[in-house]
């Protein structure tokens, strides 16, 4: 009996953290860039240098103030490209903090099926991993740009996505699970947000860039639309992205700018709700879209000196709904021209009439292209925001 008591007392002392890794023994991968290279792949691993982000400002006192290192490798396959990059790193690579993958445009046009499959198989990869496409550039160029404020390019990209979605709604956010589901599902097409550098490419990769008052930086914008073969089909702009998000009920807050003589009336939309009814009869699709919004005046433009009357309020509402309707109709037309239902109308039909969907799912792209689509937009102006006097 005493023997067993002694063993039970000793056991806790024998336990240890067998899988524990010291920070100094690891290379933390925070971002990955994927590019095309001679019919193969080029991989960029963005590593965090802990010694350079030890202070709240993102750099350590007396340090070189560049808290990341990009290791680049290439090879005929993704695995060999990763091996080439990792062979240049003296510590074990740690992917549990991987936050974003940037895909170069040329590789996106070639197809990204293998990339998605490789990432999904990674045991350390999180389902929240964000995907972006570099517009007109390589992923290496995007990850090499030194941004102001948030010194880590990968984290800076995430911050810009969140900031835009929270305030303007002209860019989407897609993680690896979202993309895979949309690409596998019939009746909808996968999309991915765009990111690009603007400015002098010889400057934005250097320390001197973030030491000036007006530094060059990356920006998020545009949306890449992918075909069912996982190849980049086309891009849509900020207004089209906003319209897409409104129709998907994914918008948080956005703005609509309606022309008014030589100025613009700006409306803030803190709320919007989209409804659609999809039907197919005699091999002809009919889609009815209704969008209701609540809006507030942000700036009055040419009407700023006019007294806010009931008639003027109705006119302001008409201007806003007319402009938003035009943006939605243009976006829908672009998608129809490319035979690509990026809004999920096919899935809407599938959820409401499974039998009919089974009949048309294999030729939904053609039905969507030829569909008769009507858009109805209404708004409720909540607040005029007119300043009667500054006194």
N, C-alpha and C positions, 0 to 999 in steps of 0.2 A: 504493500500500500504506500509506504514511504517513497518507494522507488518511483511510482507513478506520479505522486505529488511533486517530486523533485523534477521529473521530466516536464510536467505541465508548467512549472515555474520557469524552467530554462527556455522552453520553446519561444516565448515572445522575444527573448534576448537574441535568438538566432535569426529572426526575420530581418530582411534587408530589402532595399529597393534595387532589385537586380536589374531592372530596366532603366534605372535613372541615368540620365546623360547630363554631363556638365555643359554649361552654355559655351564654354571655351572650346569644347570638343565638337561643336556642331556648326554647320553652315545653314542658316535659316533662309529658305527660299520663299520670298514674299510675292514674286511675280514671275511669269514665264512668257516669253515671246516665241512665236512659231512663224517661220518664214520659209519660202521656197528657195532651194539652192541646188542648181544643176540636176533637176529631176529628182532631187532628194529633199532633205529638210535641214533647216538651220534652227537650232534651239538656243534661246538666250535665257539663262537662269539669273534672275536678279536676286542677289544675296544681301541681307542686311548686315551691316557692320555694327555690332552692338556698342563698340567703343566710341562711335560717332553719333549715337542718339541717346546718350546717357542723361542729357538735360532736356527740360521741357521745350526748349526752343528747337530741338531736333539736332543739336550738335554738341559735342563736348568741348570744354574750354581748351583752346590751343590745338584742337584737332584740325584735320583737313576739311571738315565741314561737308564732306560728301559721304553720306551714310550708307551708300549702296555700292556694290560691285557687280558688274555684268560679266558673266562667263559665257562665252559663245562656243558652240560646237556644231559640226555638220556631219551628215552621213546619208547614205542611200535610204535608210529607214529611220523612223522616229526613235526607236530604241538606240540605234547606233549614234544618232545625233546627240541624244541625252548622254550616252557613254562618253562621247568626245568632249562635251562640256564638263561633265563630272570629273573626268581625268585631270582637269586643270585645278581642281579644288582639293586642298589638303585635309579637309575635315569631312565628316559624314554629313551628307545632305539631308535636311529635315524639312518635309513638305507639309507638315500639319498646319502651318501658318500661311500656306499658299492662298492668296486672296483673289488674284486676277490672272487671266490668260489673255494675251493680246495676239491676234492672228493677222499677219500681213495680208494686204489685199490680193496680191498675186497668188498666194497660197489659197486664200478663200475662194478665188475663181477656179482653182484646180480641184478643190473639194476638201472637206475637213472631216470626213467620216472616220478616218484612221486616228486623227487627233482626239476626237471625242471618245472613241473606244479606248484609246490609250489612257486618257485621263480617268475614265470611269473605272478602269481596272486598278488604278492606284489605290492601295490600301490606306494611305494617309490623306487622300484627297477628300475634301468636304463637299457636301452637296450644295453648299452656298457659294461655291467657287464661281466668280463672275467671268463672263466672256465678253470680249470687245473685238471689233475689227478695225484695223488701222486703215484709214481712208487715204488712198493715193500714196501710201508710204509703207515701209516695212515695220514690223513689230520692234525690231532692234532700234530703229530711229525713234520710235515713240518712247521706249523704255530708257533710252540714253539721254533724253531731254531732262535737264535738271529743273524741276519746278520750284517756284517760290513758296513760302509758307510751309506746306507739307513737303519735306525734303525727299521723301521716298516716292519715286515716280508711280509705282504700282498703287500705293495708298492714296496718292494725289488723284489718280484717275477715279478711284472709288468715291472719294469726297466730292469730286466734280459731278459725278452721276447723281449722288444723293442730293446735292445742292440744287441741281437743275430740276430733278423730279419733284422736290419739295416746293419749289418756287415758280417754275415755269412750265413744266410738263412737256418739254419739247425733245426729250430723250427717254428711252426706255431702259430698263435694267433687266438683264437676263442671266440666270445662273445655269449651270451645266444640266441640271435636271429639267428646268423649264425648256431649254433648247431641245434636248433629246425627246421630251414628250411631244412638243409641237412638230418636230421633224418626223416622228413615227406615226402621228395621228393623221388620218385622212380627213380632208375638209379644212385644213389650215396649213399655213406655211410658217416656218421658223424665221425669226428675225434676231438681229443682234445690234447693239448700239455701236456707233462709230466713234473713233478718237483720232485726232490728228495734231500735228505740230504746225504752228505758224511762226514765221520769223526766219532769221538767218540760221541755217543748219550748222554753220561753222561756229556759232556763238552759243546756241542753247544747250550744248553738251558740256560747256565749260563752266568753271566756278565763277568766272567774271559775270556770267549771265544773271545769277541770283544775287549779285552784289550791286546791281543797278536798280534805280527806282522804277523803271519800266521794263521788266524782264520779259523775254520771250517765254512761252509756255505751251503746254498741250491744252487742247480744248475738246470737250465731248460735243457731239452733234451728228446729225444724220442717222439713218437707220438702214442697216444692210438686210436685204431680203434674200433668203436662201431657197433654192429649189429642193425638191424631194431627193435629189442626188447629192445633197449637202454642198452644192456649189453656189457661190454668190451670183445672184441673178441681176440685181439692180439696187440702187440707193434711193431712198426718199428723204426729203429735207425736213426741217424743223416743224413747219406748219403741217405737213402731211403726217409726221410722227404724232403731233398733238391730236390731230383728227383720229388717227388710228387708236390712240390711247383712250380717247373719249368714247369711241364705239366699243372698246373692250372694257369700259368702266374701270380703267386703271389710273385715271387722272386724279391727282390730289389737288392741284391748284394750277391755274393757267391764266393767260391773258389773251384777249382778242382785240386787235387794232383795226377799227373801221375808218375808211377814208372820209374826210370832211373838208371839202374845198382843197386847200393846199396843206392841211394839217391832218391829224388823226385823233379820233376819240378812242381812248383806251379803256377797256373793261376788264376788271378782275373777275374771274370765275372761281369762287370758293367751293362750288358744288355743281356737278353735272351727273345726269343719269341717262343712260342710253337703253332703248328697247328695240328689238327687231322681231319681225314675223316673216319666216321663210316658208314658202310653199312651192311645190313643183306640180305642174299640171300639163299634160300633153307635151312632155319633154321640154317644158319652158319654166324657168325659175322666176319667181317673183319675190322681191325682198323689200319689205317696208321698214324704214328706220325712223324712229322717233327719238329725239334728244331734248331733254328738258334741263335747263340750267338756271342757276341763281347768279345774278351778276351785280357788281358794284362799279360805279364809275371811278376810274383811276385818274383820268385826265379828260377834259372836255374839248380840247382842240379848238376848232372854229366856233364852238357854241359856248365858250367859257364866259362870255359877257351877256348871255341871254338869261332871262329869268326862267327858273325851272317850273314850268306849268305841267298840268296833266297831259296836254297835247304834246309837249316837248318830251315827256317821259315815254309816251308811246312811240314817238319818232326815234328816240334813242334805242328803245328795245327793238324796233324794226331794223335799224342799222346794224345792231349787233347780230341778230338772228340771220340777217341776210349775208353778212360776212362769214359767219361760222358755217352756214349752210353751203356757201360756195367752197370753203376749204374742205369740208367733208365730201362734197360731190367730186371735187378735183382728185382727192385722194382715192376715192372709190374707183374713179375712172382709170387712174394710173394702175391700180391693182388689176382691174378688169383687162386692161391692155396687155398685161403680163400674165394673164391666166392664173393669178395667184391670190387666193383668198387669205389675206393676212389678218382678217377681222374675226374669223371663227364663225361665219355664217353657216358653213357646212355642219359644224358641230352643234349649232343651234337647232338645225333641222334634225340632226341625229338624236338629240335629247328629247325632242317633242314628237317625232314621228319616225320611230326606228324602222318600221317596215318600208316606208318610202325611201329612207336613207339607204337601206340595203339595195334598193333598186338603182339608185343614182350615184352611189359613192365612187364607183370606178370612173365615171365621166363627169364628176362635179366641176372640175376645172373648166371644161367647156360650157357647162350650164352656167357657171358663175360669170364667165366672160360675156355670155349673151343675155344675162339676167336683166329683167326690168327692175330697176332700183329707184325708189322714191325716198326722199329725205325731208323730214319735217322737224324744224327746230323752233323751240319756244324758250322764252326767258322770263324771269321775274326780276325786275330791277329793284334791289333791296335798298340801296342807298345812293342818293344823288351825288353827295360829296361836293356840292357847290359852295364856294366861299363867297358869301354876300358882301363882306367887307373885312378889310384887314385891321380896322380900327375897333 
